[in-house]
Amino acid sequence: MRALRTVTALVIALLGLTWGVWAAPTPAYACSCARADTADQISRADVIFSGTVVSDETRSTTRRYVFAVDRVFKGDASVTQVVETSSSSASCGVELAGPGPFVVYAQAGGGRTGLTTNLCGGTTNGPAPAALGAGSAPTPVEEPLFSSRTKRYGFIGIGVVCLGIAVYLYRRPRV
């Protein structure tokens, strides 16, 4: 009976740690861009907007740009939009110089903020190409506070709880 409890506690601990570590992996990038015309870049982007850089923060392998958006040409972007990219151009990271204006071609569903861009996407400084049309006003809502980073901490919390349950099962008094 004691051996069964020990094995059960170790399995729960292992599963909890595995879940906490691998539940939300970070993306990996490799940079090799084929030439693409504006039509290709437009079709590949989920969100296209123009705006100026409000802030630029680099952490480890990720650079986070915050834009003040003035026009949206495709998809949905808020007045203040966060876009992530790799911190190095060798990893396809976009390195923007100056405040802009920039035309950002972004993909949805990636990064901690939901929008990512890379060197191959077409993000550039200057006015928007005529092929994008006049665009529309951005959504008058700020970027949500509940990001995937917060969700990651939740997954780690689940792992810690599982580990706590395993320790309790292993150490509780035997009857």
C-alpha positions as semicolon CSV with decimal commas, in nm:
position;residue;x (nm);y (nm);z (nm)
1;M;0,000;0,000;0,000
2;R;0,284;0,237;0,086
3;A;0,456;0,168;-0,246
4;L;0,132;0,248;-0,432
5;R;0,101;0,584;-0,252
6;T;0,462;0,667;-0,330
7;V;0,420;0,584;-0,698
8;T;0,092;0,780;-0,714
9;A;0,251;1,084;-0,549
10;L;0,549;1,073;-0,786
11;V;0,327;1,041;-1,093
12;I;0,110;1,336;-0,986
13;A;0,421;1,544;-0,913
14;L;0,574;1,457;-1,251
15;L;0,252;1,536;-1,437
16;G;0,211;1,865;-1,252
17;L;0,565;1,979;-1,326
18;T;0,539;1,870;-1,688
19;W;0,211;2,056;-1,732
20;G;0,349;2,373;-1,570
21;V;0,664;2,380;-1,780
22;W;0,531;2,277;-2,122
23;A;0,175;2,410;-2,117
24;A;0,262;2,739;-2,287
25;P;0,584;2,710;-2,488
26;T;0,738;3,015;-2,652
27;P;0,762;3,027;-3,030
28;A;1,089;2,969;-3,214
29;Y;1,182;3,157;-3,529
30;A;1,415;3,103;-3,822
31;C;1,461;3,376;-4,080
32;S;1,455;3,305;-4,450
33;C;1,237;3,538;-4,653
34;A;1,140;3,492;-5,014
35;R;1,061;3,810;-5,206
36;A;0,694;3,895;-5,187
37;D;0,499;4,173;-5,351
38;T;0,247;4,392;-5,170
39;A;-0,047;4,170;-5,268
40;D;0,122;3,865;-5,110
41;Q;0,203;4,058;-4,793
42;I;-0,156;4,179;-4,766
43;S;-0,299;3,830;-4,812
44;R;-0,067;3,677;-4,548
45;A;-0,134;3,943;-4,283
46;D;-0,425;3,908;-4,041
47;V;-0,404;4,271;-3,930
48;I;-0,261;4,572;-4,115
49;F;-0,250;4,918;-3,961
50;S;-0,051;5,240;-3,967
51;G;0,070;5,418;-3,658
52;T;0,357;5,561;-3,460
53;V;0,571;5,388;-3,198
54;V;0,480;5,492;-2,844
55;S;0,721;5,257;-2,667
56;D;0,972;4,985;-2,746
57;E;1,075;4,724;-2,489
58;T;1,311;4,430;-2,533
59;R;1,309;4,130;-2,301
60;S;1,532;3,835;-2,368
61;T;1,443;3,717;-2,720
62;T;1,129;3,928;-2,766
63;R;1,082;4,292;-2,859
64;R;0,746;4,453;-2,783
65;Y;0,633;4,763;-2,970
66;V;0,336;4,971;-2,855
67;F;0,178;5,171;-3,136
68;A;-0,063;5,464;-3,144
69;V;-0,278;5,343;-3,434
70;D;-0,429;5,598;-3,673
71;R;-0,569;5,379;-3,957
72;V;-0,664;5,011;-3,987
73;F;-0,652;4,855;-4,333
74;K;-0,723;4,490;-4,252
75;G;-0,846;4,305;-3,944
76;D;-0,900;4,471;-3,606
77;A;-0,653;4,690;-3,416
78;S;-0,714;4,904;-3,110
79;V;-0,615;5,269;-3,063
80;T;-0,314;5,149;-2,864
81;Q;-0,186;4,824;-3,012
82;V;0,093;4,597;-2,885
83;V;0,287;4,395;-3,143
84;E;0,568;4,152;-3,065
85;T;0,862;4,043;-3,277
86;S;1,192;3,867;-3,224
87;S;1,454;4,091;-3,066
88;S;1,706;4,014;-3,342
89;S;1,682;4,063;-3,717
90;A;1,878;3,738;-3,749
91;S;1,566;3,570;-3,608
92;C;1,338;3,772;-3,840
93;G;1,278;4,043;-3,581
94;V;1,160;4,381;-3,705
95;E;1,386;4,667;-3,597
96;L;1,201;4,997;-3,630
97;A;1,400;5,322;-3,625
98;G;1,233;5,638;-3,498
99;P;0,870;5,699;-3,409
100;G;0,728;5,640;-3,757
101;P;0,476;5,644;-3,908
102;F;0,493;5,272;-3,987
103;V;0,267;5,037;-4,177
104;V;0,252;4,716;-3,972
105;Y;0,161;4,380;-4,125
106;A;0,085;4,150;-3,830
107;Q;-0,025;3,793;-3,770
108;A;-0,288;3,715;-3,506
109;G;-0,271;3,445;-3,244
110;G;0,099;3,459;-3,165
111;G;0,314;3,602;-2,893
112;R;0,198;3,711;-2,552
113;T;-0,008;4,001;-2,684
114;G;-0,187;3,826;-2,968
115;L;-0,017;4,010;-3,259
116;T;0,327;3,939;-3,401
117;T;0,525;4,063;-3,697
118;N;0,852;3,966;-3,864
119;L;1,093;4,077;-4,134
120;C;0,914;3,872;-4,399
121;G;0,575;4,026;-4,331
122;G;0,621;4,363;-4,498
123;T;0,622;4,605;-4,202
124;T;0,781;4,928;-4,322
125;N;0,810;5,298;-4,248
126;G;0,633;5,567;-4,448
127;P;0,284;5,600;-4,591
128;A;0,056;5,305;-4,663
129;P;0,060;5,163;-5,017
130;A;-0,236;5,261;-5,236
131;A;-0,333;4,891;-5,260
132;L;-0,449;4,908;-4,896
133;G;-0,714;5,171;-4,967
134;A;-0,826;5,442;-4,726
135;G;-0,862;5,220;-4,420
136;S;-1,082;5,286;-4,118
137;A;-1,048;5,418;-3,765
138;P;-0,905;5,184;-3,500
139;T;-1,118;5,026;-3,228
140;P;-1,143;5,276;-2,941
141;V;-1,047;5,013;-2,682
142;E;-0,712;4,977;-2,511
143;E;-0,516;4,649;-2,529
144;P;-0,665;4,398;-2,279
145;L;-0,482;4,345;-1,951
146;F;-0,545;3,968;-1,943
147;S;-0,276;3,847;-2,180
148;S;-0,139;3,503;-2,250
149;R;0,142;3,582;-2,004
150;T;-0,119;3,585;-1,728
151;K;-0,255;3,256;-1,859
152;R;0,095;3,106;-1,845
153;Y;0,116;3,188;-1,474
154;G;-0,215;3,005;-1,434
155;F;-0,068;2,692;-1,595
156;I;0,236;2,714;-1,368
157;G;-0,002;2,752;-1,072
158;I;-0,178;2,430;-1,172
159;G;0,159;2,254;-1,174
160;V;0,240;2,385;-0,826
161;V;-0,099;2,272;-0,693
162;C;-0,044;1,923;-0,837
163;L;0,298;1,912;-0,675
164;G;0,142;2,017;-0,341
165;I;-0,118;1,740;-0,367
166;A;0,155;1,486;-0,440
167;V;0,358;1,597;-0,138
168;Y;0,047;1,581;0,082
169;L;-0,039;1,229;-0,036
170;Y;0,316;1,115;0,027
171;R;0,351;1,273;0,373
172;R;0,003;1,228;0,520
173;P;-0,029;0,993;0,818
174;R;-0,081;0,629;0,731
175;V;-0,382;0,454;0,878
